[in-house]
């Protein structure tokens, strides 16, 4: 069970605030990147890395650790910021995002970045890889959980549903998926591009246990992971979030799916994050 109290929630909210600052700052210095979907996923990633998952930054390849796969790999600034905050590598490295020779590229690379459990980028493939990890854990009789974060637009990929069928077929109670349902993809509103609703019923029809939460509410996020631990799995948490969460001019604006702020916009973004009640 993933227990928590009010002080845990307050602590995690402050970490989430710091991670949001790092996201916009590193994308500004890179002059490219994907702020919208990184910002929307912060509460989910923060809860996992700072409260839920069994991990050890001093032993990143520990065989019994829980695993996290960022299947929506373009949102890697959120993952990198969390890994740096957790102590996998120095925070100063964040300013090297997407630079030649940096270990922090535009999509996660498990062979370059400590703490990254799977290389991702081609949408849907990360989710399938997470399935493989969960199957391997069962075969080896390991007591770890695999968490996979998907984008809502990513659900338009066929491989997602092939993976869903297989996970249910093998009754993987060590596999938890989370959909970052911020409603927007690069070309506009997800349900205008290719409708994914009714989403919970779709996952249930594939044999998953599915429920919906506010994915930017830290208490609900923690409660969802606590609930998932009690379920027979596989479990899909549908987390309704806000694209560009925490930055006034980025929220719910598709243009900020993949665009870097200029200096003035960075200053406004940091002011919003520091002054807002995340």
N, C-alpha and C positions, 0 to 999 in steps of 0.2 A: 504494500500500500504506500502511496506517495502522500504522506501526511504533511500538513503545512499549517501555519498560524498567521496572525496579522503582521507580525514582525517579518516573517518570510516574504509576504506580499510586498511590504514596504521596501525591503531590501532589493527584491527583484525589480520593482518599478524603477529604482534608482539605477540599477545596472542597465535596464532597458533604455533609460534616458541617455546614459553614456554611450551605449552601442549606437543609438540613433545619431548622436553627434559624430561618432567615428565614421558612420556610413556616409553622411553627406560630405564630411571633410575629405575622406579618401577618394571619393568620386570626383570631387572638385580638383584635387591634385592630379588625378589621372586624366582629367578632361574628357572622360567617357565612363560609361557604366550604366547600371540599372537601379536607380534609387527607389522607384515606386514599389516594386515587389519586394525589395529588401526591407524597406521601412514597414511594410504591412505585416511582415513575418516576425518582427522583433520579439514580441511577447512569447511566441511559441518557442523560438530558438533560445531565448533567455531562460525560460522555465526548464527546458531540457538540459542545458549545459550547466546551470547553476543550482539546480534543485532535484531534477528527476533522474537523470542518467547516472549510472554507475561507471565512472571514468576516472582516469588518473593521468594528468598532464605530464607527470614525471615518468610515466610508463605508457606512452601513447599506443603501443602495439600489444598491450595486455590482452591476452586471449579471452579473458572472461568479462571484458568491458561490454557495456551496451554500445550499440552502433547507431549512428545517425547518417542518413543519406539525403542530401539536398538534391532531390530529383529536378527541381526547378533551378538548375545550376547557375543561371544568370543572376540570381539573387545572392551570389556568394559574398558581397560585401557584408551582409548581416552575419554570415557564418565566420568570415575572417575576423570581424570585430569581436565576436563572442570568443573565438579561439584565443585571440590576443589577450582579451580581458581575463580569460581563464588561466593564462600562463603557458600556452603552448609555444609561443614565440613573442618577441618584444613588440610592444604597441607601435614603436617607431617604424616597424616594417610596413604598417598599414599605408603609409604614404608612398610606398613603392607599387601600389596596385597597378597592374597592367603594364608596368615598365619592363623594358627588355632585360632579361636576366633575373627578374624578380620571381620569388616562389609563390607570389600571389597574382595569378593570372585572371583572365576574365571569366573563367569557369574553374571549379575546383579540380585539383590534380592530386590524387593520393600519393603519387610518387615524388611530389615536390613540397607539399605542405603538411607539416606535422598536425595531426588531429583530424585530417580529412580521411574519412573511411572509404569513400568511393569517388572516383573520377566521374563527373557528370557534365552534361551540356546538351546532348541530343535528347530532347524531351521524351519522357516515358522510359528511357533506358535505365535511369537511376532507380526507378521504382522496381523494375525487373531485377536489377542487381540486388536490391534490398531483399527481395523475395529469396534470391539465392543464398544470401547471408542467413536469413531465418531458417531455411531448409538445412543449411550446413550446421547451424546451432543445434537443431533437433537431432541430426544424424550423429553429432559428436556428444550429445547429451550435455550440452552447455546451458547454463542458466542465464543467458543474456537475452535482452529485448532489442529488436531492430525497429527504429523509428524512421519513417520516410516522409518527407515534406514535398507535396506536389503543388503545382499551380493549378488554378481553375481552368485556364486555357489549355494546359497540358492534358486535361482529361479528354480532349478531342483526339488524342493519339490512340490508335488501336491497341498498341502494346500494353497500355494501362489496363485494359479490360481483359486481355489474355493473362496478365499477371494476377488480376483480381480473381479470375476463375481458378487459377492454380493454387493460390493461397488458401482459398476456401476449401478446395478439394483436399488439401493436405492438413486442414484444420490448424492452421498456424496461430497458436495463442501467444506466440512470441513476436508477433508482427503488428505494429501500430502505424497506420497511415494518418496523415493530416493533410487536408486540402486547405491551402491559403486562398480562400474564396473572396478575393477583393473585387471581383466583378469585371475587371478590365484586362484586356490583353493588348498587344502592340497595335492592333488595328481598330480597337474600340471595345464596346461592351461585349463580354463573352457570350451572353445569351442572344445577342444580335448576330454575332459572327457564326456561331454554331451552338445552338441551345443545349445546355447540359442538364437542365431540370427535367423531371423531379430527382434531385441528386441523391438524397438519403434513400429513397425507394430503389434507385438504380443499384446502389451498393448493397442494399439488403437483398435484392433479387439475384445478385452474384454470390450470395452466401456470407456476406460480411455483417457484423454488428455495427450500425452507424447511428451517430447522433450529431446534433448541431449546437454550436456555441458562438459566443462573441469572442473571436480570436484576438481582439485587442484589449480584453479585460483579463488582467492577470489572475484574478481569483477564479474566473471561469476556466481559464487555461489550466491552472493547477488542478482544479476539480475534475477536469476532463481526463487528465492523465491518471489521477487517482481512480476514477471510474473505469478507465480502460484496463488497469491492472486487475480489476475484479472480474473482468469479462472473459469468456472462453475464446474469443478471438477467431479470426483476425478482426481488428477493430479499425473503423475509419471515423476520424473526428473531422467534421465539416466546420471549419473555423471561418466565420464571416468576419472579414477585416476591411480596412480602408486602405486603398492604394495610396502610397505616399504619406501614411499615417504620421502625424506630428508636425508636418510642415504645411502651413496654410495654403500656399499656392500650388502644392503638389497633390493635395488630397483629391482623389476622384478625377484626376486629369490624365487621360491616356498618353499625352505627350511626354509625361515623366516616367513612362515605362523604361525608356532607354535614353536618357539625356543628362548631361552634367550641368550643375549650376555654375554660373559665373560668380565673381567675387562678391558682388552686391547680393546676389541670391543666396550664396553661402551664408553671409552674415545674417540675412533674414531667417534662413532655415535654422541656424543655430539659436537665434533669439527665440523663435517659436518653440523649439525643443526644450530650451532651458526654462522658458516661462510657462509652458503648457503643463496640464495635469495629465500625464500619460497614464 
